[in-house]
Amino acid sequence: MRRVRTGLALIGMASASVALADAPTLSWPLDCDLGQTCFIEDYVDLAPGPEQRDYMCAIKTRDAHTGTDIQLLSFDAMARGVDVYAAAPGVVARIRDGMDDVAVTPETAPAMQSRGCGNAVLIDHGAGWSTLYCHMKKGSVDVSIGQQVDRGTPLGQVGLSGLTNAPHLHLTVLRDGETVDPFLPESAKNTCGAPGGPGLWDREIPYDRAGFFTAGFSSAVPTLDDVDSGAARVDEITPDTAMVLYGYVHFAEPGDRMDLWADGPNGAEVFWTDEVLDDPQRRLFRAFGRRAPDAGWPPGNYRGYVRLTRNGRVIAHRHADVTVTSR
């Protein structure tokens, strides 16, 4: 059985159907408006082995992913503060705070594995059920072990602690220590399909299979092969180099809008474009950028964003960073 250690709990993927008679009913656990100020980036991975499969048999998940990721649209929103709420009544069983809000890198990831959940709260709902809330902001955890919480009790705020590079809440639902997908709680391992109801949620939550494989900066308009392999991505450019942002999306639909924009070290807009996708394929990428200005790009850190919206509702969003070095 595949297991992922978070540092607060040992989580495994569910291997059999789950009895729901004593299951908690979950309310939305974040102070955000789905599709407007947040979106669901990833779901539980129901496929064994290296494949990935969400509860609707699509690929909006990552290999061995054990929760539902609800992501904010900006780092500014995280800085202002977005509350995390208890999704159901229970007792606080474990907490962790004090980890810095720092984006993980390939160099720091190995040392972070045992604390991948970051600052977190684990709530015991009884009858073997619990919920785990990960990646909270340093110093924001506002409950204590043994405290009784109600549905909607503030637990802390969304942060950037643990194994993450974007501000989001990772919510894992557990039954006797095994992961349960709240959208398809009665599924057995390696099964998926339309649930025919809200699952463990107290309301229907819209699902969109579209999402981004990746986003990144390049020094020229890349080829799809280079985007797919990762060869297109650059982390640094010189002041006289072109700056190009790309986004690689899956399962977009006709009429979807894709925006690409970048901000400079002082927050000023560097470029922006949008396109309505008339006839998207199963996978597509778009790229946009600018040649270097005559005086060169000012040295510093630049951040780009790619966003996919459908009828004014955000369904996917990614960011990428690049540093302009001194000459």
C-alpha positions, 0 to 999 in steps of 0.5 A, spaced: 500 500 500 502 506 498 503 511 504 505 518 504 508 521 511 506 528 513 509 528 519 502 529 523 499 522 520 501 516 516 496 517 510 495 511 506 490 510 500 483 507 501 483 500 499 476 498 500 469 501 500 468 505 506 461 505 510 458 512 510 453 511 516 458 514 521 462 519 516 462 527 518 458 531 513 463 536 510 462 544 509 467 548 505 473 549 509 476 556 506 474 563 507 474 564 499 469 563 493 470 557 489 471 560 482 472 567 484 478 567 489 480 560 489 479 554 485 481 546 486 488 545 483 488 537 485 484 531 487 485 525 491 489 520 486 485 514 486 490 510 481 495 505 484 502 505 481 505 511 477 498 513 473 494 518 476 486 519 476 481 523 480 474 521 482 472 523 475 477 518 471 481 525 469 488 527 470 486 533 475 491 530 481 498 528 482 501 521 483 500 518 490 496 525 492 492 524 498 487 530 499 484 536 495 488 542 494 484 549 494 489 554 491 488 561 492 489 566 486 495 570 489 500 571 494 497 577 496 491 574 498 495 569 502 499 576 505 492 579 507 490 573 510 485 567 508 482 563 514 482 555 514 475 553 517 474 546 521 470 542 516 466 538 521 465 538 529 470 534 532 476 535 537 483 537 535 488 531 536 495 534 533 497 541 531 504 544 528 506 551 527 513 555 527 515 552 520 517 558 515 512 560 509 517 559 504 516 555 497 520 549 496 525 548 491 528 541 489 534 542 493 530 543 500 525 538 498 529 532 501 529 535 508 522 537 508 519 530 506 518 528 514 514 535 515 511 535 508 504 537 511 507 544 513 504 547 519 497 543 520 491 541 524 489 534 525 481 534 527 478 527 530 471 527 528 470 520 532 468 513 529 475 513 526 474 519 522 479 525 522 481 531 517 488 534 516 489 541 514 496 542 511 500 548 509 498 553 514 501 560 515 507 560 520 504 563 527 497 563 524 494 556 528 489 558 533 487 552 536 490 547 541 490 540 542 484 537 546 480 543 544 473 542 541 471 545 535 465 546 531 463 546 524 466 553 521 471 554 527 477 558 525 483 553 525 489 558 522 490 561 515 493 559 508 500 559 508 506 556 504 509 552 509 511 545 507 512 541 501 508 547 496 510 553 492 503 556 491 499 558 497 493 553 498 490 548 503 491 541 502 485 537 506 485 530 507 480 526 509 481 519 513 478 513 516 482 509 521 488 512 518 487 511 510 485 516 505 478 517 503 476 521 497 470 526 500 468 526 492 467 519 492 468 516 499 465 509 497 470 508 491 474 502 492 482 503 490 483 504 482 475 506 481 472 512 479 466 515 475 461 520 477 459 520 484 451 521 483 451 526 489 456 531 493 459 525 497 461 527 504 460 535 502 454 538 504 453 541 497 455 539 490 461 542 488 462 544 481 468 539 477 472 541 471 477 537 468 481 542 465 488 544 468 495 546 467 500 541 466 505 547 467 507 554 466 514 557 466 519 562 463 523 561 457 528 566 453 524 564 446 517 562 444 518 554 445 516 548 442 511 543 445 516 538 445 521 542 449 515 545 454 513 537 455 520 535 457 521 541 461 527 543 457 524 550 455 524 552 462 529 557 465 530 560 472 534 566 470 535 570 464 540 576 462 538 583 462 538 583 454 534 576 453 527 576 451 522 574 456 517 569 454 511 566 459 508 559 457 502 555 459 501 548 458 493 546 459 489 540 458 482 539 457 480 546 455 473 547 452 471 552 446 470 559 449 475 558 455 479 564 456 487 563 457 490 569 460 498 570 461 501 576 464 508 578 468 510 583 473 516 586 475 520 587 481 516 593 483 510 589 482 509 593 475 506 590 469 511 587 464 506 584 459 499 581 459 495 578 453 489 573 453 486 569 448 479 565 447 480 558 445 476 557 439 478 549 438 482 547 443 485 540 443 486 535 449 493 538 450 495 545 448 500 551 450 500 558 449 506 563 450 507 570 450 512 575 452 517 581 450 524 582 447 528 586 452 528 593 452 533 597 449 536 599 457 535 591 458 531 588 464 532 591 471 535 586 475 531 582 480 525 577 481 519 577 476 513 573 476 508 570 471 501 568 471 497 563 467 489 563 468 484 559 465 477 561 466 470 559 463 464 563 463 468 568 468 469 562 473 477 561 474 478 553 473 485 553 473 491 557 475 499 557 475 505 561 476 512 561 474 518 565 477 524 568 473 530 572 475 534 577 471 541 577 473 546 583 473 550 584 467 
